[in-house]
Amino acid sequence: MQVGARVGGEVHFGFIGIPQLVLDASVGLFLASRTGKNTTGPGSVKVSNLTIDAQNVSQPWDIFRTNIAVRYYF
């Protein structure tokens, strides 16, 4: 089972005379739960894993590529 949510906001720079320029930022949070059973010989072991994470990035600079954007609307 996996559940996630994302929230974000925008700042429009119309207050400094550039109404087409926007700074957009967002952050996401997800929760993943995995359960299973390992059977070895006469016994079995229940295995469970709970993961709570705010980002799923492979490189440190990915936070700027996926969560912060500057847009200019024509």
Number of C-alpha atoms within 10 A of each C-alpha: 8 11 10 12 10 10 9 11 10 14 12 15 13 11 8 7 8 11 12 12 16 17 14 15 16 14 15 14 14 15 14 13 12 11 10 10 10 10 10 8 6 5 7 10 10 9 10 10 9 11 10 13 11 13 14 11 11 8 7 8 9 13 15 10 10 13 14 17 13 11 13 11 7 5
